[in-house]
């Protein structure tokens, strides 16, 4: 979950065959919209960047044996309108991260890979 205090919106990632982010008005408690995410994705971490009006969903795509990691970037047009503007590949099973708004950086933890490569932290600069 993530919170946009300025627009009174809370975001919740919903794991389904057709994954999406639910946008709830914190004053009325009503869902105002849903935002399509990458199909079959499952997110552990969702972050809101108020300086850029963006959501970052760190997810894995549930494919079976190999679950590729991704970041869905969602742009807020206004309090009720959003668009997924990019999806970036990370690494196998990489669904955990940390957003540090003061640094403008998104950190993603990647597990050790089936190829034998060790785990690592990926650092993304938000632009």
MMTF fields as JSON, N, C-alpha, C and O atoms, coordinates in Angstrom:
{
  "mmtfVersion": "1.0.0",
  "mmtfProducer": "UNKNOWN",
  "numBonds": 507,
  "numAtoms": 508,
  "numGroups": 127,
  "numChains": 1,
  "numModels": 1,
  "chainsPerModel": [1],
  "groupsPerChain": [127],
  "chainIdList": ["A"],
  "bondAtomList": [4, 2, 8, 6, 12, 10, 16, 14, 20, 18, 24, 22, 28, 26, 32, 30, 36, 34, 40, 38, 44, 42, 48, 46, 52, 50, 56, 54, 60, 58, 64, 62, 68, 66, 72, 70, 76, 74, 80, 78, 84, 82, 88, 86, 92, 90, 96, 94, 100, 98, 104, 102, 108, 106, 112, 110, 116, 114, 120, 118, 124, 122, 128, 126, 132, 130, 136, 134, 140, 138, 144, 142, 148, 146, 152, 150, 156, 154, 160, 158, 164, 162, 168, 166, 172, 170, 176, 174, 180, 178, 184, 182, 188, 186, 192, 190, 196, 194, 200, 198, 204, 202, 208, 206, 212, 210, 216, 214, 220, 218, 224, 222, 228, 226, 232, 230, 236, 234, 240, 238, 244, 242, 248, 246, 252, 250, 256, 254, 260, 258, 264, 262, 268, 266, 272, 270, 276, 274, 280, 278, 284, 282, 288, 286, 292, 290, 296, 294, 300, 298, 304, 302, 308, 306, 312, 310, 316, 314, 320, 318, 324, 322, 328, 326, 332, 330, 336, 334, 340, 338, 344, 342, 348, 346, 352, 350, 356, 354, 360, 358, 364, 362, 368, 366, 372, 370, 376, 374, 380, 378, 384, 382, 388, 386, 392, 390, 396, 394, 400, 398, 404, 402, 408, 406, 412, 410, 416, 414, 420, 418, 424, 422, 428, 426, 432, 430, 436, 434, 440, 438, 444, 442, 448, 446, 452, 450, 456, 454, 460, 458, 464, 462, 468, 466, 472, 470, 476, 474, 480, 478, 484, 482, 488, 486, 492, 490, 496, 494, 500, 498, 504, 502],
  "bondOrderList": [1, 1, 1, 1, 1, 1, 1, 1, 1, 1, 1, 1, 1, 1, 1, 1, 1, 1, 1, 1, 1, 1, 1, 1, 1, 1, 1, 1, 1, 1, 1, 1, 1, 1, 1, 1, 1, 1, 1, 1, 1, 1, 1, 1, 1, 1, 1, 1, 1, 1, 1, 1, 1, 1, 1, 1, 1, 1, 1, 1, 1, 1, 1, 1, 1, 1, 1, 1, 1, 1, 1, 1, 1, 1, 1, 1, 1, 1, 1, 1, 1, 1, 1, 1, 1, 1, 1, 1, 1, 1, 1, 1, 1, 1, 1, 1, 1, 1, 1, 1, 1, 1, 1, 1, 1, 1, 1, 1, 1, 1, 1, 1, 1, 1, 1, 1, 1, 1, 1, 1, 1, 1, 1, 1, 1, 1],
  "groupList": [{"groupName": "UNK", "atomNameList": ["N", "CA", "C", "O"], "elementList": ["N", "C", "C", "O"], "formalChargeList": [0, 0, 0, 0], "bondAtomList": [1, 0, 2, 1, 3, 2], "bondOrderList": [1, 1, 2], "singleLetterCode": "X", "chemCompType": "L-PEPTIDE LINKING"}],
  "groupTypeList": [0, 0, 0, 0, 0, 0, 0, 0, 0, 0, 0, 0, 0, 0, 0, 0, 0, 0, 0, 0, 0, 0, 0, 0, 0, 0, 0, 0, 0, 0, 0, 0, 0, 0, 0, 0, 0, 0, 0, 0, 0, 0, 0, 0, 0, 0, 0, 0, 0, 0, 0, 0, 0, 0, 0, 0, 0, 0, 0, 0, 0, 0, 0, 0, 0, 0, 0, 0, 0, 0, 0, 0, 0, 0, 0, 0, 0, 0, 0, 0, 0, 0, 0, 0, 0, 0, 0, 0, 0, 0, 0, 0, 0, 0, 0, 0, 0, 0, 0, 0, 0, 0, 0, 0, 0, 0, 0, 0, 0, 0, 0, 0, 0, 0, 0, 0, 0, 0, 0, 0, 0, 0, 0, 0, 0, 0, 0],
  "groupIdList": [1, 2, 3, 4, 5, 6, 7, 8, 9, 10, 11, 12, 13, 14, 15, 16, 17, 18, 19, 20, 21, 22, 23, 24, 25, 26, 27, 28, 29, 30, 31, 32, 33, 34, 35, 36, 37, 38, 39, 40, 41, 42, 43, 44, 45, 46, 47, 48, 49, 50, 51, 52, 53, 54, 55, 56, 57, 58, 59, 60, 61, 62, 63, 64, 65, 66, 67, 68, 69, 70, 71, 72, 73, 74, 75, 76, 77, 78, 79, 80, 81, 82, 83, 84, 85, 86, 87, 88, 89, 90, 91, 92, 93, 94, 95, 96, 97, 98, 99, 100, 101, 102, 103, 104, 105, 106, 107, 108, 109, 110, 111, 112, 113, 114, 115, 116, 117, 118, 119, 120, 121, 122, 123, 124, 125, 126, 127],
  "secStructList": [7, 3, 3, 3, 6, 6, 6, 6, 3, 3, 3, 3, 3, 3, 7, 1, 6, 6, 7, 3, 3, 3, 3, 3, 3, 6, 6, 6, 7, 7, 3, 3, 3, 3, 3, 3, 7, 1, 6, 6, 3, 3, 3, 3, 3, 3, 3, 3, 3, 6, 6, 6, 6, 3, 3, 3, 3, 3, 3, 3, 3, 7, 7, 1, 1, 7, 7, 3, 3, 3, 3, 3, 3, 3, 3, 3, 3, 3, 6, 6, 3, 3, 3, 3, 3, 3, 3, 3, 3, 3, 3, 3, 6, 7, 7, 3, 3, 3, 3, 3, 6, 6, 6, 6, 3, 3, 3, 3, 3, 3, 7, 7, 7, 6, 6, 1, 7, 7, 7, 3, 3, 3, 3, 3, 3, 7, 7],
  "xCoordList": [0.837, 0.0, 0.885, 2.026, 0.325, 1.013, -0.032, -1.218, 0.415, -0.494, -0.1, 1.069, -1.089, -0.942, -1.756, -2.963, -1.084, -1.775, -2.411, -3.508, -1.723, -2.209, -3.548, -4.386, -3.752, -5.002, -5.955, -7.014, -5.582, -6.427, -6.704, -7.851, -5.635, -5.758, -4.839, -3.693, -5.373, -4.548, -4.553, -5.579, -3.403, -3.228, -2.956, -2.139, -3.647, -3.456, -3.243, -4.031, -2.181, -1.913, -2.755, -2.738, -3.484, -4.371, -3.822, -3.68, -3.516, -2.909, -3.999, -4.702, -4.133, -5.086, -4.455, -3.347, -5.166, -4.709, -4.455, -3.469, -5.372, -5.24, -4.953, -5.836, -3.717, -3.325, -3.649, -3.631, -3.95, -4.267, -3.981, -3.792, -3.957, -3.841, -5.204, -5.764, -5.727, -6.992, -6.702, -5.829, -7.436, -7.261, -8.502, -9.621, -8.29, -9.381, -9.292, -8.212, -10.428, -10.523, -10.543, -11.45, -9.557, -9.469, -10.535, -10.779, -11.161, -12.216, -13.57, -14.314, -13.891, -15.189, -15.102, -16.106, -13.885, -13.712, -14.099, -14.106, -14.421, -14.864, -13.712, -12.802, -13.785, -12.814, -13.127, -14.265, -12.109, -12.329, -11.917, -12.453, -10.962, -10.547, -9.645, -9.242, -9.337, -8.318, -7.333, -7.685, -6.091, -5.028, -4.486, -3.99, -4.562, -4.011, -2.504, -1.766, -2.07, -0.637, -0.257, -1.099, 0.999, 1.431, 0.649, 0.597, 0.037, -0.734, 0.095, 1.291, -0.561, 0.029, 1.114, 1.898, 1.175, 2.206, 1.699, 0.5, 2.655, 2.376, 3.374, 4.582, 2.865, 3.75, 3.859, 2.859, 5.076, 5.318, 5.483, 5.217, 5.919, 6.189, 5.628, 5.828, 4.92, 4.305, 4.643, 4.422, 5.179, 5.619, 5.019, 4.874, 4.673, 4.186, 5.23, 5.732, 5.552, 6.512, 5.737, 5.362, 5.493, 4.69, 5.366, 4.672, 6.694, 7.38, 7.19, 7.274, 6.937, 6.745, 5.339, 5.003, 4.52, 3.161, 3.196, 2.483, 4.054, 4.226, 4.133, 4.468, 3.665, 3.674, 4.718, 4.891, 5.413, 6.371, 5.927, 5.895, 5.585, 5.169, 6.284, 6.546, 6.938, 7.978, 7.277, 6.657, 7.371, 6.576, 7.377, 8.471, 6.795, 7.261, 6.087, 4.929, 6.401, 5.382, 5.321, 6.317, 4.154, 3.964, 3.869, 2.796, 5.009, 5.041, 5.232, 5.07, 5.568, 5.799, 7.175, 7.4, 8.106, 9.434, 10.34, 11.062, 10.317, 11.136, 10.179, 9.33, 10.318, 9.426, 10.205, 10.843, 10.154, 10.926, 10.41, 9.203, 11.336, 10.982, 10.81, 11.465, 9.908, 9.653, 9.345, 9.059, 9.413, 8.915, 7.915, 8.266, 6.662, 5.668, 5.708, 5.644, 5.814, 5.804, 4.468, 4.108, 3.739, 2.399, 2.393, 2.731, 2.002, 1.952, 0.556, -0.437, 0.481, -0.781, -1.022, -0.201, -2.155, -2.515, -3.24, -2.988, -4.143, -4.806, -5.266, -4.933, -6.013, -6.358, -7.104, -7.06, -7.788, -8.603, -8.152, -8.801, -7.051, -6.62, -5.135, -4.292, -4.839, -3.491, -3.198, -4.111, -1.915, -1.5, -0.175, 0.774, -0.126, 1.155, 2.012, 1.654, 3.144, 3.971, 5.214, 5.839, 5.579, 6.777, 6.77, 6.166, 7.457, 7.721, 9.18, 9.625, 9.917, 11.336, 11.581, 11.02, 12.408, 12.792, 13.872, 14.746, 13.794, 14.817, 15.587, 16.573, 15.176, 15.85, 14.896, 13.816, 15.275, 14.427, 14.0, 14.833, 12.69, 12.079, 12.356, 12.313, 12.639, 12.935, 11.637, 11.162, 11.058, 9.781, 9.852, 8.821, 11.043, 11.193, 12.092, 13.103, 11.705, 12.522, 12.263, 11.53, 12.878, 12.747, 12.877, 13.801, 11.944, 12.022, 12.464, 11.881, 13.503, 13.996, 13.777, 14.595, 12.657, 12.32, 13.365, 13.578, 14.019, 15.036, 16.217, 16.878, 16.473, 17.565, 17.076, 17.877, 15.757, 15.217, 15.672, 15.948, 15.753, 16.26, 15.313, 14.712, 15.214, 14.437, 15.411, 16.112, 15.449, 16.348, 15.529, 14.438, 16.062, 15.381, 16.342, 17.483, 15.868, 16.678, 16.415, 15.269, 17.493, 17.397, 17.995, 19.113, 17.237, 17.699, 18.857, 19.112, 19.542, 20.538, 19.835, 18.707, 20.501, 19.889, 20.123, 21.105, 19.216, 19.387, 20.7, 21.184, 21.268, 22.519, 23.73, 24.84, 23.509, 24.61, 25.07, 25.847, 24.594, 24.952, 24.365, 23.207, 25.16, 24.712, 23.655, 23.417, 23.022, 22.032, 22.686, 23.9, 21.865, 22.393, 21.287, 20.104, 21.68, 20.741, 20.878, 21.978, 19.75, 19.734, 19.279, 18.405, 19.877, 19.535, 19.054, 19.768, 17.823, 17.217, 17.036, 16.526, 17.457, 17.251, 15.915, 15.662, 15.055, 13.741, 13.896, 14.525, 13.327, 13.471, 12.112, 12.011],
  "yCoordList": [-1.181, 0.0, 1.248, 1.228, 2.325, 3.613, 4.7, 4.489, 5.868, 6.949, 8.241, 8.629, 8.901, 10.25, 11.151, 11.312, 11.733, 12.557, 13.8, 14.201, 14.407, 15.647, 15.505, 16.405, 14.371, 14.142, 13.21, 12.857, 12.818, 11.916, 10.605, 10.178, 9.982, 8.721, 7.674, 7.954, 6.462, 5.326, 4.325, 4.111, 3.719, 2.794, 1.4, 1.227, 0.419, -0.966, -1.826, -1.77, -2.622, -3.527, -4.786, -5.402, -5.161, -6.332, -7.421, -7.235, -8.561, -9.685, -10.565, -11.27, -10.522, -11.369, -11.721, -11.284, -12.511, -12.825, -11.519, -11.387, -10.562, -9.234, -8.234, -7.481, -8.229, -7.407, -5.938, -5.445, -5.249, -3.833, -3.145, -3.787, -1.812, -0.999, -0.355, 0.275, -0.522, 0.092, 1.446, 1.557, 2.477, 3.823, 4.148, 4.159, 4.413, 4.67, 6.105, 6.576, 6.793, 8.125, 7.933, 7.289, 8.483, 8.267, 9.032, 8.727, 10.008, 10.756, 10.049, 10.006, 9.494, 8.824, 7.317, 6.662, 6.762, 5.312, 4.587, 3.356, 5.325, 4.719, 4.576, 5.404, 3.505, 3.303, 4.291, 4.374, 5.044, 6.02, 5.49, 5.914, 4.562, 3.976, 2.781, 2.53, 2.057, 1.013, 1.286, 1.86, 0.864, 1.072, -0.292, -1.021, -0.664, -1.954, -2.016, -1.082, -3.129, -3.4, -4.513, -4.997, -4.906, -6.001, -7.264, -7.641, -7.928, -9.146, -10.192, -10.345, -10.911, -11.984, -11.495, -12.299, -10.179, -9.685, -9.67, -9.588, -9.752, -9.79, -8.861, -9.09, -7.811, -6.793, -6.912, -7.101, -6.799, -6.713, -5.267, -4.935, -4.406, -3.019, -2.059, -2.221, -1.058, -0.017, 1.316, 1.498, 2.253, 3.539, 4.687, 4.593, 5.771, 6.983, 8.077, 8.333, 8.722, 9.824, 11.124, 11.427, 11.899, 13.115, 14.185, 14.998, 14.202, 15.221, 15.009, 15.961, 13.777, 13.465, 12.943, 12.661, 12.816, 12.268, 10.907, 10.661, 10.02, 8.69, 7.6, 7.787, 6.456, 5.229, 4.297, 4.223, 3.586, 2.561, 1.255, 1.142, 0.272, -1.045, -2.036, -2.341, -2.535, -3.553, -4.904, -5.229, -5.689, -6.915, -8.054, -7.869, -9.236, -10.384, -10.863, -10.752, -11.39, -11.971, -13.453, -14.164, -13.919, -15.314, -16.195, -16.353, -16.763, -17.591, -19.065, -19.897, -19.411, -20.812, -21.001, -20.691, -21.507, -21.83, -20.619, -20.488, -19.736, -18.523, -17.343, -17.159, -16.55, -15.402, -14.109, -13.626, -13.539, -12.327, -11.136, -10.967, -10.318, -9.112, -7.936, -7.847, -7.026, -5.83, -4.646, -4.806, -3.469, -2.252, -1.643, -1.308, -1.496, -0.751, 0.689, 0.941, 1.636, 3.056, 3.623, 3.525, 4.218, 4.738, 6.233, 6.684, 7.0, 8.458, 8.908, 8.478, 9.766, 10.358, 11.616, 12.533, 11.653, 12.84, 13.855, 15.058, 13.351, 14.122, 13.102, 11.923, 13.512, 12.62, 11.361, 10.35, 11.404, 10.263, 9.619, 8.685, 10.092, 9.569, 9.215, 10.005, 7.994, 7.428, 6.654, 6.196, 6.514, 5.765, 5.062, 5.672, 3.765, 3.052, 3.524, 3.324, 4.153, 4.761, 3.951, 4.178, 3.002, 2.198, 0.947, 0.908, -0.07, -1.29, -1.652, -1.755, -1.845, -2.183, -3.556, -3.888, -4.354, -5.66, -5.458, -4.603, -6.269, -6.2, -7.509, -7.641, -8.47, -9.764, -10.802, -10.463, -12.039, -13.142, -12.956, -12.766, -13.013, -12.95, -11.635, -11.602, -10.562, -9.27, -8.507, -7.797, -8.656, -8.001, -7.142, -6.697, -6.906, -6.142, -4.943, -5.045, -3.797, -2.612, -1.525, -1.704, -0.389, 0.783, 2.019, 2.125, 2.954, 4.23, 5.287, 5.415, 6.05, 7.131, 8.44, 8.822, 9.129, 10.324, 11.43, 12.161, 11.563, 12.618, 12.423, 13.389, 11.189, 10.882, 10.716, 10.724, 10.565, 10.296, 8.949, 8.78, 7.966, 6.644, 5.536, 5.602, 4.531, 3.332, 2.163, 1.886, 1.48, 0.343, -0.939, -1.039, -1.927, -3.205, -4.332, -4.361, -5.262, -6.417, -7.567, -7.954, -8.106, -9.229, -10.461, -10.425, -11.537, -12.805, -13.378, -12.96, -14.329, -15.086, -15.709, -16.189, -15.702, -16.152, -17.649, -18.213, -18.287, -19.708, -19.996, -21.128, -18.964, -19.123, -19.199, -19.483, -18.938, -18.954, -17.57, -17.428, -16.534, -15.163, -14.84, -15.157, -14.21, -13.864, -12.777, -12.121, -12.593, -11.535, -10.169, -10.033, -9.161, -7.808, -6.79, -7.131, -5.559, -4.444, -3.617, -3.22, -3.364, -2.496, -1.109, -0.987, -0.071, 1.296, 2.024, 2.116, 2.539, 3.259, 4.72, 5.019, 5.616, 7.041, 7.41, 7.115, 8.056, 8.451, 9.784, 10.71, 9.872, 11.099, 11.636, 12.657],
  "zCoordList": [0.0, 0.0, 0.0, 0.463, -0.53, -0.526, -0.315, -0.568, 0.151, 0.486, -0.216, -0.219, -0.811, -1.356, -0.433, -0.612, 0.552, 1.548, 0.932, 1.323, -0.03, -0.627, -1.33, -1.267, -2.003, -2.734, -1.989, -2.507, -0.785, 0.024, -0.714, -0.841, -1.193, -1.924, -1.305, -0.954, -1.18, -0.759, -1.912, -2.558, -2.158, -3.263, -2.707, -1.803, -3.254, -2.841, -4.076, -5.02, -4.071, -5.186, -5.006, -3.94, -6.039, -5.984, -6.893, -8.101, -6.284, -6.986, -7.576, -6.851, -8.873, -9.596, -10.932, -11.243, -11.713, -13.074, -13.84, -14.565, -13.66, -14.267, -13.158, -12.746, -12.677, -11.53, -11.771, -12.899, -10.651, -10.746, -9.408, -8.375, -9.472, -8.274, -8.045, -8.942, -6.839, -6.458, -5.823, -4.962, -6.248, -5.716, -4.88, -5.393, -3.589, -2.65, -2.137, -1.781, -2.102, -1.503, 0.008, 0.535, 0.71, 2.158, 2.943, 4.11, 2.322, 3.012, 2.922, 3.901, 1.741, 1.558, 1.752, 2.032, 1.599, 1.677, 0.4, 0.369, -0.65, -1.909, -2.898, -2.955, -3.67, -4.739, -5.856, -6.318, -6.291, -7.354, -8.723, -9.746, -8.737, -10.01, -9.749, -8.613, -10.797, -10.756, -11.882, -12.913, -11.666, -12.644, -13.047, -12.188, -14.324, -14.734, -14.481, -14.797, -13.909, -13.719, -14.703, -15.46, -14.684, -15.54, -15.184, -14.013, -16.175, -15.889, -15.145, -15.393, -14.226, -13.415, -12.466, -11.963, -12.212, -11.305, -9.875, -9.609, -8.974, -7.536, -6.855, -6.914, -6.209, -5.641, -4.131, -3.438, -3.631, -2.193, -1.757, -0.602, -2.665, -2.304, -3.344, -4.548, -2.84, -3.663, -3.012, -1.815, -3.798, -3.251, -4.056, -5.275, -3.366, -4.021, -3.877, -2.782, -4.999, -5.023, -5.247, -6.379, -4.181, -4.342, -5.209, -5.82, -5.276, -6.067, -7.57, -8.347, -7.976, -9.394, -9.687, -10.837, -8.64, -8.772, -9.459, -10.432, -8.92, -9.512, -8.469, -7.3, -8.934, -8.142, -8.729, -9.946, -7.85, -8.265, -7.62, -6.395, -8.442, -7.949, -8.263, -9.427, -7.219, -7.388, -7.314, -6.3, -8.379, -8.503, -9.107, -9.641, -9.003, -9.777, -10.621, -10.219, -11.785, -12.647, -12.33, -12.463, -11.91, -11.51, -12.763, -13.345, -13.164, -14.369, -14.064, -14.957, -12.842, -12.491, -11.903, -10.733, -12.702, -12.176, -12.056, -11.068, -13.039, -12.993, -12.907, -13.779, -11.86, -11.668, -11.851, -10.916, -13.072, -13.326, -12.529, -12.353, -12.051, -11.321, -12.263, -13.302, -11.878, -12.679, -11.766, -10.579, -12.348, -11.721, -12.685, -13.816, -12.245, -13.012, -12.518, -11.315, -13.454, -13.123, -13.584, -14.757, -12.643, -12.914, -12.651, -11.557, -13.67, -13.558, -13.149, -13.736, -12.152, -11.713, -12.549, -12.551, -13.259, -14.048, -13.165, -13.243, -12.327, -11.283, -10.252, -10.376, -9.25, -8.141, -8.578, -7.878, -9.721, -10.162, -11.46, -11.932, -12.059, -13.357, -13.339, -12.914, -13.816, -13.746, -15.018, -15.705, -15.326, -16.51, -16.228, -15.734, -16.55, -16.452, -17.621, -18.781, -17.31, -18.359, -18.699, -19.735, -17.831, -18.111, -17.245, -16.173, -17.743, -16.982, -17.235, -18.378, -16.131, -16.225, -15.628, -14.583, -16.276, -15.741, -14.692, -14.832, -13.628, -12.579, -12.559, -13.283, -11.764, -11.696, -11.152, -10.666, -11.226, -10.786, -9.331, -8.445, -9.104, -7.761, -7.024, -5.795, -7.751, -7.121, -6.886, -7.772, -5.68, -5.367, -4.115, -3.612, -3.61, -2.379, -2.638, -3.333, -2.066, -2.285, -1.285, -0.313, -1.541, -0.689, -1.565, -2.372, -1.401, -2.096, -1.098, -0.021, -1.459, -0.603, -1.366, -2.203, -1.066, -1.843, -1.744, -2.711, -0.591, -0.425, -1.382, -1.765, -1.759, -2.688, -4.125, -5.06, -4.301, -5.635, -6.14, -7.327, -5.213, -5.594, -5.124, -4.052, -5.969, -5.684, -5.636, -6.61, -4.493, -4.289, -4.411, -3.851, -5.151, -5.346, -4.98, -5.442, -4.144, -3.746, -4.711, -4.94, -5.271, -6.209, -5.537, -5.023, -5.551, -4.973, -5.784, -6.914, -5.193, -5.953, -7.151, -7.035, -8.299, -9.544, -9.791, -9.308, -10.544, -10.874, -11.608, -11.605, -12.235, -12.972, -12.049, -12.498, -10.729, -9.783, -9.374, -8.429, -10.083, -9.723, -8.358, -8.084, -7.503, -6.159, -6.156, -7.171, -5.004, -4.847, -4.937, -4.786, -5.185, -5.3, -5.042, -5.031, -4.838, -4.736, -6.0, -6.384, -6.639, -7.812, -7.353, -6.496, -7.929, -7.558, -8.81, -9.808, -8.732, -9.844, -9.439, -8.359, -10.315, -10.087, -10.704, -11.872, -9.918, -10.433, -11.162, -10.65, -12.348, -13.165, -13.523, -14.203]
}
